Amino acid sequence: MITKTQIINTLENLPEDLSIDQVIDHLIFLEKVQKGLDDSANGRTYTKEEAREKLQKWLK
């Protein structure tokens, strides 16, 4: 989860002429990156082999 402070900092650093859709997309991206960092820090990761197995299901 992203914090209110992160959202405010992000909004302050974005260009002035963005659509609401672009802002929402950027915030969703920020939240997904934060979730990935949290997962990594808490050991919720896959080995290369596990990742390959999961990707094979998508690539078939």
CHARMM internal coordinates of N, CA and C (Angstrom, degrees):
IC EDIT
DIST 1 N 1 CA 1.4494
DIST 1 CA 1 C 1.5277
ANGL 1 N 1 CA 1 C 108.47
DIST 1 C 2 N 1.3134
ANGL 1 CA 1 C 2 N 115.35
DIHE 1 N 1 CA 1 C 2 N 139.87
DIST 2 N 2 CA 1.4567
ANGL 1 C 2 N 2 CA 118.80
DIHE 1 CA 1 C 2 N 2 CA 176.31
DIST 2 CA 2 C 1.5289
ANGL 2 N 2 CA 2 C 108.60
DIHE 1 C 2 N 2 CA 2 C -91.75
DIST 2 C 3 N 1.3103
ANGL 2 CA 2 C 3 N 114.46
DIHE 2 N 2 CA 2 C 3 N 153.17
DIST 3 N 3 CA 1.4616
ANGL 2 C 3 N 3 CA 119.35
DIHE 2 CA 2 C 3 N 3 CA -177.75
DIST 3 CA 3 C 1.5293
ANGL 3 N 3 CA 3 C 110.55
DIHE 2 C 3 N 3 CA 3 C -92.17
DIST 3 C 4 N 1.3134
ANGL 3 CA 3 C 4 N 115.33
DIHE 3 N 3 CA 3 C 4 N 162.94
DIST 4 N 4 CA 1.4602
ANGL 3 C 4 N 4 CA 120.81
DIHE 3 CA 3 C 4 N 4 CA 177.29
DIST 4 CA 4 C 1.5302
ANGL 4 N 4 CA 4 C 109.69
DIHE 3 C 4 N 4 CA 4 C -60.14
DIST 4 C 5 N 1.3173
ANGL 4 CA 4 C 5 N 116.14
DIHE 4 N 4 CA 4 C 5 N -38.23
DIST 5 N 5 CA 1.4664
ANGL 4 C 5 N 5 CA 120.29
DIHE 4 CA 4 C 5 N 5 CA 178.79
DIST 5 CA 5 C 1.5252
ANGL 5 N 5 CA 5 C 110.86
DIHE 4 C 5 N 5 CA 5 C -61.97
DIST 5 C 6 N 1.3346
ANGL 5 CA 5 C 6 N 116.85
DIHE 5 N 5 CA 5 C 6 N -42.54
DIST 6 N 6 CA 1.4733
ANGL 5 C 6 N 6 CA 120.13
DIHE 5 CA 5 C 6 N 6 CA 178.00
DIST 6 CA 6 C 1.5212
ANGL 6 N 6 CA 6 C 110.38
DIHE 5 C 6 N 6 CA 6 C -63.00
DIST 6 C 7 N 1.3066
ANGL 6 CA 6 C 7 N 117.40
DIHE 6 N 6 CA 6 C 7 N -40.18
DIST 7 N 7 CA 1.4668
ANGL 6 C 7 N 7 CA 120.81
DIHE 6 CA 6 C 7 N 7 CA 179.59
DIST 7 CA 7 C 1.5281
ANGL 7 N 7 CA 7 C 110.10
DIHE 6 C 7 N 7 CA 7 C -64.08
DIST 7 C 8 N 1.3192
ANGL 7 CA 7 C 8 N 116.62
DIHE 7 N 7 CA 7 C 8 N -45.63
DIST 8 N 8 CA 1.4624
ANGL 7 C 8 N 8 CA 120.76
DIHE 7 CA 7 C 8 N 8 CA -179.72
DIST 8 CA 8 C 1.5198
ANGL 8 N 8 CA 8 C 110.35
DIHE 7 C 8 N 8 CA 8 C -62.77
DIST 8 C 9 N 1.3457
ANGL 8 CA 8 C 9 N 117.27
DIHE 8 N 8 CA 8 C 9 N -45.63
DIST 9 N 9 CA 1.4660
ANGL 8 C 9 N 9 CA 120.61
DIHE 8 CA 8 C 9 N 9 CA 178.70
DIST 9 CA 9 C 1.5165
ANGL 9 N 9 CA 9 C 111.22
DIHE 8 C 9 N 9 CA 9 C -61.07
DIST 9 C 10 N 1.3246
ANGL 9 CA 9 C 10 N 116.36
DIHE 9 N 9 CA 9 C 10 N -40.57
DIST 10 N 10 CA 1.4590
ANGL 9 C 10 N 10 CA 120.57
DIHE 9 CA 9 C 10 N 10 CA 178.93
DIST 10 CA 10 C 1.5148
ANGL 10 N 10 CA 10 C 110.63
DIHE 9 C 10 N 10 CA 10 C -63.10
DIST 10 C 11 N 1.3254
ANGL 10 CA 10 C 11 N 116.77
DIHE 10 N 10 CA 10 C 11 N -47.28
DIST 11 N 11 CA 1.4667
ANGL 10 C 11 N 11 CA 120.84
DIHE 10 CA 10 C 11 N 11 CA -179.52
DIST 11 CA 11 C 1.5208
ANGL 11 N 11 CA 11 C 111.46
DIHE 10 C 11 N 11 CA 11 C -61.49
DIST 11 C 12 N 1.3207
ANGL 11 CA 11 C 12 N 117.01
DIHE 11 N 11 CA 11 C 12 N -38.24
DIST 12 N 12 CA 1.4624
ANGL 11 C 12 N 12 CA 120.53
DIHE 11 CA 11 C 12 N 12 CA 179.98
DIST 12 CA 12 C 1.5261
ANGL 12 N 12 CA 12 C 112.15
DIHE 11 C 12 N 12 CA 12 C -67.35
DIST 12 C 13 N 1.3329
ANGL 12 CA 12 C 13 N 117.37
DIHE 12 N 12 CA 12 C 13 N -26.30
DIST 13 N 13 CA 1.4601
ANGL 12 C 13 N 13 CA 121.07
DIHE 12 CA 12 C 13 N 13 CA -177.70
DIST 13 CA 13 C 1.5231
ANGL 13 N 13 CA 13 C 113.85
DIHE 12 C 13 N 13 CA 13 C -94.80
DIST 13 C 14 N 1.3204
ANGL 13 CA 13 C 14 N 117.63
DIHE 13 N 13 CA 13 C 14 N -4.28
DIST 14 N 14 CA 1.4635
ANGL 13 C 14 N 14 CA 120.68
DIHE 13 CA 13 C 14 N 14 CA 178.42
DIST 14 CA 14 C 1.5246
ANGL 14 N 14 CA 14 C 110.11
DIHE 13 C 14 N 14 CA 14 C -82.19
DIST 14 C 15 N 1.3312
ANGL 14 CA 14 C 15 N 116.57
DIHE 14 N 14 CA 14 C 15 N 154.63
DIST 15 N 15 CA 1.4705
ANGL 14 C 15 N 15 CA 119.17
DIHE 14 CA 14 C 15 N 15 CA 175.85
DIST 15 CA 15 C 1.5316
ANGL 15 N 15 CA 15 C 110.99
DIHE 14 C 15 N 15 CA 15 C -61.41
DIST 15 C 16 N 1.3119
ANGL 15 CA 15 C 16 N 116.71
DIHE 15 N 15 CA 15 C 16 N 159.16
DIST 16 N 16 CA 1.4621
ANGL 15 C 16 N 16 CA 122.37
DIHE 15 CA 15 C 16 N 16 CA -177.21
DIST 16 CA 16 C 1.5293
ANGL 16 N 16 CA 16 C 113.11
DIHE 15 C 16 N 16 CA 16 C -71.01
DIST 16 C 17 N 1.3186
ANGL 16 CA 16 C 17 N 117.83
DIHE 16 N 16 CA 16 C 17 N -28.40
DIST 17 N 17 CA 1.4670
ANGL 16 C 17 N 17 CA 120.81
DIHE 16 CA 16 C 17 N 17 CA -171.14
DIST 17 CA 17 C 1.5328
ANGL 17 N 17 CA 17 C 112.77
DIHE 16 C 17 N 17 CA 17 C -105.07
DIST 17 C 18 N 1.3141
ANGL 17 CA 17 C 18 N 116.96
DIHE 17 N 17 CA 17 C 18 N 62.07
DIST 18 N 18 CA 1.4604
ANGL 17 C 18 N 18 CA 122.08
DIHE 17 CA 17 C 18 N 18 CA 177.57
DIST 18 CA 18 C 1.5171
ANGL 18 N 18 CA 18 C 110.37
DIHE 17 C 18 N 18 CA 18 C -110.66
DIST 18 C 19 N 1.3258
ANGL 18 CA 18 C 19 N 114.88
DIHE 18 N 18 CA 18 C 19 N 149.60
DIST 19 N 19 CA 1.4576
ANGL 18 C 19 N 19 CA 118.79
DIHE 18 CA 18 C 19 N 19 CA 173.31
DIST 19 CA 19 C 1.5271
ANGL 19 N 19 CA 19 C 108.63
DIHE 18 C 19 N 19 CA 19 C -80.83
DIST 19 C 20 N 1.3045
ANGL 19 CA 19 C 20 N 116.46
DIHE 19 N 19 CA 19 C 20 N 162.24
DIST 20 N 20 CA 1.4569
ANGL 19 C 20 N 20 CA 120.60
DIHE 19 CA 19 C 20 N 20 CA 178.01
DIST 20 CA 20 C 1.5339
ANGL 20 N 20 CA 20 C 110.03
DIHE 19 C 20 N 20 CA 20 C -61.83
DIST 20 C 21 N 1.3336
ANGL 20 CA 20 C 21 N 116.90
DIHE 20 N 20 CA 20 C 21 N -34.88
DIST 21 N 21 CA 1.4701
ANGL 20 C 21 N 21 CA 120.29
DIHE 20 CA 20 C 21 N 21 CA 177.53
DIST 21 CA 21 C 1.5218
ANGL 21 N 21 CA 21 C 111.28
DIHE 20 C 21 N 21 CA 21 C -62.15
DIST 21 C 22 N 1.3253
ANGL 21 CA 21 C 22 N 117.06
DIHE 21 N 21 CA 21 C 22 N -40.58
DIST 22 N 22 CA 1.4597
ANGL 21 C 22 N 22 CA 120.24
DIHE 21 CA 21 C 22 N 22 CA 178.86
DIST 22 CA 22 C 1.5284
ANGL 22 N 22 CA 22 C 110.89
DIHE 21 C 22 N 22 CA 22 C -66.42
DIST 22 C 23 N 1.3136
ANGL 22 CA 22 C 23 N 116.72
DIHE 22 N 22 CA 22 C 23 N -39.26
DIST 23 N 23 CA 1.4631
ANGL 22 C 23 N 23 CA 120.49
DIHE 22 CA 22 C 23 N 23 CA 178.37
DIST 23 CA 23 C 1.5219
ANGL 23 N 23 CA 23 C 109.65
DIHE 22 C 23 N 23 CA 23 C -63.54
DIST 23 C 24 N 1.3263
ANGL 23 CA 23 C 24 N 116.39
DIHE 23 N 23 CA 23 C 24 N -46.90
DIST 24 N 24 CA 1.4653
ANGL 23 C 24 N 24 CA 120.84
DIHE 23 CA 23 C 24 N 24 CA 179.87
DIST 24 CA 24 C 1.5227
ANGL 24 N 24 CA 24 C 110.36
DIHE 23 C 24 N 24 CA 24 C -61.61
DIST 24 C 25 N 1.3325
ANGL 24 CA 24 C 25 N 117.45
DIHE 24 N 24 CA 24 C 25 N -44.84
DIST 25 N 25 CA 1.4716
ANGL 24 C 25 N 25 CA 120.67
DIHE 24 CA 24 C 25 N 25 CA 178.11
DIST 25 CA 25 C 1.5236
ANGL 25 N 25 CA 25 C 110.95
DIHE 24 C 25 N 25 CA 25 C -58.20
DIST 25 C 26 N 1.3220
ANGL 25 CA 25 C 26 N 116.34
DIHE 25 N 25 CA 25 C 26 N -42.42
DIST 26 N 26 CA 1.4688
ANGL 25 C 26 N 26 CA 120.35
DIHE 25 CA 25 C 26 N 26 CA -179.20
DIST 26 CA 26 C 1.5313
ANGL 26 N 26 CA 26 C 110.76
DIHE 25 C 26 N 26 CA 26 C -65.49
DIST 26 C 27 N 1.3317
ANGL 26 CA 26 C 27 N 116.91
DIHE 26 N 26 CA 26 C 27 N -41.65
DIST 27 N 27 CA 1.4577
ANGL 26 C 27 N 27 CA 120.22
DIHE 26 CA 26 C 27 N 27 CA 179.28
DIST 27 CA 27 C 1.5244
ANGL 27 N 27 CA 27 C 111.80
DIHE 26 C 27 N 27 CA 27 C -67.36
DIST 27 C 28 N 1.3188
ANGL 27 CA 27 C 28 N 117.04
DIHE 27 N 27 CA 27 C 28 N -37.50
DIST 28 N 28 CA 1.4722
ANGL 27 C 28 N 28 CA 120.61
DIHE 27 CA 27 C 28 N 28 CA 176.22
DIST 28 CA 28 C 1.5251
ANGL 28 N 28 CA 28 C 109.43
DIHE 27 C 28 N 28 CA 28 C -63.08
DIST 28 C 29 N 1.3289
ANGL 28 CA 28 C 29 N 116.55
DIHE 28 N 28 CA 28 C 29 N -44.10
DIST 29 N 29 CA 1.4631
ANGL 28 C 29 N 29 CA 120.93
DIHE 28 CA 28 C 29 N 29 CA 177.86
DIST 29 CA 29 C 1.5278
ANGL 29 N 29 CA 29 C 110.49
DIHE 28 C 29 N 29 CA 29 C -59.67
DIST 29 C 30 N 1.3239
ANGL 29 CA 29 C 30 N 116.55
DIHE 29 N 29 CA 29 C 30 N -46.38
DIST 30 N 30 CA 1.4639
ANGL 29 C 30 N 30 CA 121.07
DIHE 29 CA 29 C 30 N 30 CA 179.16
DIST 30 CA 30 C 1.5267
ANGL 30 N 30 CA 30 C 110.90
DIHE 29 C 30 N 30 CA 30 C -58.85
DIST 30 C 31 N 1.3264
ANGL 30 CA 30 C 31 N 117.04
DIHE 30 N 30 CA 30 C 31 N -42.67
DIST 31 N 31 CA 1.4617
ANGL 30 C 31 N 31 CA 120.74
DIHE 30 CA 30 C 31 N 31 CA 179.72
DIST 31 CA 31 C 1.5263
ANGL 31 N 31 CA 31 C 111.42
DIHE 30 C 31 N 31 CA 31 C -64.49
DIST 31 C 32 N 1.3342
ANGL 31 CA 31 C 32 N 117.29
DIHE 31 N 31 CA 31 C 32 N -40.28
DIST 32 N 32 CA 1.4658
ANGL 31 C 32 N 32 CA 120.48
DIHE 31 CA 31 C 32 N 32 CA 179.88
DIST 32 CA 32 C 1.5323
ANGL 32 N 32 CA 32 C 111.10
DIHE 31 C 32 N 32 CA 32 C -67.18
DIST 32 C 33 N 1.3218
ANGL 32 CA 32 C 33 N 116.80
DIHE 32 N 32 CA 32 C 33 N -39.33
DIST 33 N 33 CA 1.4693
ANGL 32 C 33 N 33 CA 120.13
DIHE 32 CA 32 C 33 N 33 CA 176.68
DIST 33 CA 33 C 1.5254
ANGL 33 N 33 CA 33 C 109.65
DIHE 32 C 33 N 33 CA 33 C -63.21
DIST 33 C 34 N 1.3299
ANGL 33 CA 33 C 34 N 117.21
DIHE 33 N 33 CA 33 C 34 N -44.55
DIST 34 N 34 CA 1.4606
ANGL 33 C 34 N 34 CA 120.78
DIHE 33 CA 33 C 34 N 34 CA 179.75
DIST 34 CA 34 C 1.5265
ANGL 34 N 34 CA 34 C 110.79
DIHE 33 C 34 N 34 CA 34 C -62.02
DIST 34 C 35 N 1.3313
ANGL 34 CA 34 C 35 N 117.24
DIHE 34 N 34 CA 34 C 35 N -41.10
DIST 35 N 35 CA 1.4661
ANGL 34 C 35 N 35 CA 120.81
DIHE 34 CA 34 C 35 N 35 CA 178.01
DIST 35 CA 35 C 1.5207
ANGL 35 N 35 CA 35 C 110.44
DIHE 34 C 35 N 35 CA 35 C -62.13
DIST 35 C 36 N 1.3323
ANGL 35 CA 35 C 36 N 117.42
DIHE 35 N 35 CA 35 C 36 N -42.38
DIST 36 N 36 CA 1.4518
ANGL 35 C 36 N 36 CA 120.75
DIHE 35 CA 35 C 36 N 36 CA 177.82
DIST 36 CA 36 C 1.5189
ANGL 36 N 36 CA 36 C 112.39
DIHE 35 C 36 N 36 CA 36 C -62.29
DIST 36 C 37 N 1.3297
ANGL 36 CA 36 C 37 N 116.26
DIHE 36 N 36 CA 36 C 37 N -41.37
DIST 37 N 37 CA 1.4660
ANGL 36 C 37 N 37 CA 119.82
DIHE 36 CA 36 C 37 N 37 CA 177.85
DIST 37 CA 37 C 1.5267
ANGL 37 N 37 CA 37 C 110.85
DIHE 36 C 37 N 37 CA 37 C -65.29
DIST 37 C 38 N 1.3291
ANGL 37 CA 37 C 38 N 116.57
DIHE 37 N 37 CA 37 C 38 N -41.36
DIST 38 N 38 CA 1.4696
ANGL 37 C 38 N 38 CA 120.59
DIHE 37 CA 37 C 38 N 38 CA 177.09
DIST 38 CA 38 C 1.5228
ANGL 38 N 38 CA 38 C 111.07
DIHE 37 C 38 N 38 CA 38 C -62.75
DIST 38 C 39 N 1.3373
ANGL 38 CA 38 C 39 N 116.36
DIHE 38 N 38 CA 38 C 39 N -44.80
DIST 39 N 39 CA 1.4661
ANGL 38 C 39 N 39 CA 120.33
DIHE 38 CA 38 C 39 N 39 CA 178.51
DIST 39 CA 39 C 1.5265
ANGL 39 N 39 CA 39 C 110.77
DIHE 38 C 39 N 39 CA 39 C -58.99
DIST 39 C 40 N 1.3188
ANGL 39 CA 39 C 40 N 115.89
DIHE 39 N 39 CA 39 C 40 N -45.18
DIST 40 N 40 CA 1.4650
ANGL 39 C 40 N 40 CA 120.65
DIHE 39 CA 39 C 40 N 40 CA -179.58
DIST 40 CA 40 C 1.5265
ANGL 40 N 40 CA 40 C 110.96
DIHE 39 C 40 N 40 CA 40 C -62.96
DIST 40 C 41 N 1.3142
ANGL 40 CA 40 C 41 N 116.93
DIHE 40 N 40 CA 40 C 41 N -44.79
DIST 41 N 41 CA 1.4617
ANGL 40 C 41 N 41 CA 120.97
DIHE 40 CA 40 C 41 N 41 CA -179.05
DIST 41 CA 41 C 1.5275
ANGL 41 N 41 CA 41 C 112.00
DIHE 40 C 41 N 41 CA 41 C -64.66
DIST 41 C 42 N 1.3280
ANGL 41 CA 41 C 42 N 117.05
DIHE 41 N 41 CA 41 C 42 N -26.48
DIST 42 N 42 CA 1.4660
ANGL 41 C 42 N 42 CA 121.44
DIHE 41 CA 41 C 42 N 42 CA -178.33
DIST 42 CA 42 C 1.5259
ANGL 42 N 42 CA 42 C 113.17
DIHE 41 C 42 N 42 CA 42 C -102.03
DIST 42 C 43 N 1.3379
ANGL 42 CA 42 C 43 N 116.23
DIHE 42 N 42 CA 42 C 43 N 14.81
DIST 43 N 43 CA 1.4562
ANGL 42 C 43 N 43 CA 120.35
DIHE 42 CA 42 C 43 N 43 CA 174.54
DIST 43 CA 43 C 1.5177
ANGL 43 N 43 CA 43 C 115.33
DIHE 42 C 43 N 43 CA 43 C 75.49
DIST 43 C 44 N 1.3254
ANGL 43 CA 43 C 44 N 117.10
DIHE 43 N 43 CA 43 C 44 N 14.20
DIST 44 N 44 CA 1.4681
ANGL 43 C 44 N 44 CA 119.97
DIHE 43 CA 43 C 44 N 44 CA 178.94
DIST 44 CA 44 C 1.5302
ANGL 44 N 44 CA 44 C 108.82
DIHE 43 C 44 N 44 CA 44 C -91.96
DIST 44 C 45 N 1.3345
ANGL 44 CA 44 C 45 N 114.19
DIHE 44 N 44 CA 44 C 45 N 72.36
DIST 45 N 45 CA 1.4475
ANGL 44 C 45 N 45 CA 121.01
DIHE 44 CA 44 C 45 N 45 CA -178.66
DIST 45 CA 45 C 1.5283
ANGL 45 N 45 CA 45 C 109.37
DIHE 44 C 45 N 45 CA 45 C -131.25
DIST 45 C 46 N 1.3310
ANGL 45 CA 45 C 46 N 115.72
DIHE 45 N 45 CA 45 C 46 N 169.46
DIST 46 N 46 CA 1.4589
ANGL 45 C 46 N 46 CA 121.99
DIHE 45 CA 45 C 46 N 46 CA 177.94
DIST 46 CA 46 C 1.5214
ANGL 46 N 46 CA 46 C 109.32
DIHE 45 C 46 N 46 CA 46 C -114.29
DIST 46 C 47 N 1.3382
ANGL 46 CA 46 C 47 N 115.69
DIHE 46 N 46 CA 46 C 47 N 149.42
DIST 47 N 47 CA 1.4559
ANGL 46 C 47 N 47 CA 119.56
DIHE 46 CA 46 C 47 N 47 CA 171.06
DIST 47 CA 47 C 1.5232
ANGL 47 N 47 CA 47 C 107.45
DIHE 46 C 47 N 47 CA 47 C -73.25
DIST 47 C 48 N 1.3317
ANGL 47 CA 47 C 48 N 117.01
DIHE 47 N 47 CA 47 C 48 N 168.62
DIST 48 N 48 CA 1.4628
ANGL 47 C 48 N 48 CA 120.07
DIHE 47 CA 47 C 48 N 48 CA 177.49
DIST 48 CA 48 C 1.5223
ANGL 48 N 48 CA 48 C 110.62
DIHE 47 C 48 N 48 CA 48 C -58.59
DIST 48 C 49 N 1.3272
ANGL 48 CA 48 C 49 N 116.68
DIHE 48 N 48 CA 48 C 49 N -41.62
DIST 49 N 49 CA 1.4610
ANGL 48 C 49 N 49 CA 120.19
DIHE 48 CA 48 C 49 N 49 CA -178.66
DIST 49 CA 49 C 1.5314
ANGL 49 N 49 CA 49 C 111.00
DIHE 48 C 49 N 49 CA 49 C -65.38
DIST 49 C 50 N 1.3135
ANGL 49 CA 49 C 50 N 117.16
DIHE 49 N 49 CA 49 C 50 N -43.58
DIST 50 N 50 CA 1.4717
ANGL 49 C 50 N 50 CA 120.45
DIHE 49 CA 49 C 50 N 50 CA 178.09
DIST 50 CA 50 C 1.5308
ANGL 50 N 50 CA 50 C 110.73
DIHE 49 C 50 N 50 CA 50 C -61.69
DIST 50 C 51 N 1.3232
ANGL 50 CA 50 C 51 N 116.36
DIHE 50 N 50 CA 50 C 51 N -40.51
DIST 51 N 51 CA 1.4612
ANGL 50 C 51 N 51 CA 120.81
DIHE 50 CA 50 C 51 N 51 CA 178.63
DIST 51 CA 51 C 1.5272
ANGL 51 N 51 CA 51 C 110.43
DIHE 50 C 51 N 51 CA 51 C -65.08
DIST 51 C 52 N 1.3244
ANGL 51 CA 51 C 52 N 117.24
DIHE 51 N 51 CA 51 C 52 N -42.59
DIST 52 N 52 CA 1.4764
ANGL 51 C 52 N 52 CA 120.43
DIHE 51 CA 51 C 52 N 52 CA 177.83
DIST 52 CA 52 C 1.5225
ANGL 52 N 52 CA 52 C 111.05
DIHE 51 C 52 N 52 CA 52 C -60.21
DIST 52 C 53 N 1.3269
ANGL 52 CA 52 C 53 N 116.78
DIHE 52 N 52 CA 52 C 53 N -43.43
DIST 53 N 53 CA 1.4628
ANGL 52 C 53 N 53 CA 120.89
DIHE 52 CA 52 C 53 N 53 CA 179.16
DIST 53 CA 53 C 1.5208
ANGL 53 N 53 CA 53 C 110.86
DIHE 52 C 53 N 53 CA 53 C -61.12
DIST 53 C 54 N 1.3189
ANGL 53 CA 53 C 54 N 117.35
DIHE 53 N 53 CA 53 C 54 N -44.58
DIST 54 N 54 CA 1.4670
ANGL 53 C 54 N 54 CA 121.13
DIHE 53 CA 53 C 54 N 54 CA 178.80
DIST 54 CA 54 C 1.5205
ANGL 54 N 54 CA 54 C 111.21
DIHE 53 C 54 N 54 CA 54 C -64.56
DIST 54 C 55 N 1.3353
ANGL 54 CA 54 C 55 N 116.83
DIHE 54 N 54 CA 54 C 55 N -42.19
DIST 55 N 55 CA 1.4605
ANGL 54 C 55 N 55 CA 119.82
DIHE 54 CA 54 C 55 N 55 CA -179.58
DIST 55 CA 55 C 1.5224
ANGL 55 N 55 CA 55 C 112.42
DIHE 54 C 55 N 55 CA 55 C -66.66
DIST 55 C 56 N 1.3132
ANGL 55 CA 55 C 56 N 117.69
DIHE 55 N 55 CA 55 C 56 N -33.09
DIST 56 N 56 CA 1.4609
ANGL 55 C 56 N 56 CA 120.41
DIHE 55 CA 55 C 56 N 56 CA 178.89
DIST 56 CA 56 C 1.5147
ANGL 56 N 56 CA 56 C 111.68
DIHE 55 C 56 N 56 CA 56 C -58.28
DIST 56 C 57 N 1.3302
ANGL 56 CA 56 C 57 N 116.38
DIHE 56 N 56 CA 56 C 57 N -35.08
DIST 57 N 57 CA 1.4677
ANGL 56 C 57 N 57 CA 120.36
DIHE 56 CA 56 C 57 N 57 CA 178.28
DIST 57 CA 57 C 1.5280
ANGL 57 N 57 CA 57 C 110.19
DIHE 56 C 57 N 57 CA 57 C -63.52
DIST 57 C 58 N 1.3190
ANGL 57 CA 57 C 58 N 117.11
DIHE 57 N 57 CA 57 C 58 N -35.27
DIST 58 N 58 CA 1.4634
ANGL 57 C 58 N 58 CA 121.01
DIHE 57 CA 57 C 58 N 58 CA -179.01
DIST 58 CA 58 C 1.5310
ANGL 58 N 58 CA 58 C 111.72
DIHE 57 C 58 N 58 CA 58 C -80.36
DIST 58 C 59 N 1.3160
ANGL 58 CA 58 C 59 N 116.40
DIHE 58 N 58 CA 58 C 59 N -29.46
DIST 59 N 59 CA 1.4630
ANGL 58 C 59 N 59 CA 120.18
DIHE 58 CA 58 C 59 N 59 CA -173.24
DIST 59 CA 59 C 1.5070
ANGL 59 N 59 CA 59 C 114.43
DIHE 58 C 59 N 59 CA 59 C -90.67
DIST 59 C 60 N 1.3182
ANGL 59 CA 59 C 60 N 118.24
DIHE 59 N 59 CA 59 C 60 N -3.57
DIST 60 N 60 CA 1.4613
ANGL 59 C 60 N 60 CA 120.66
DIHE 59 CA 59 C 60 N 60 CA -179.27
DIST 60 CA 60 C 1.5012
ANGL 60 N 60 CA 60 C 111.79
DIHE 59 C 60 N 60 CA 60 C -78.95
END
COOR INIT
IC SEED 1 N 1 CA 1 C
IC BUILD
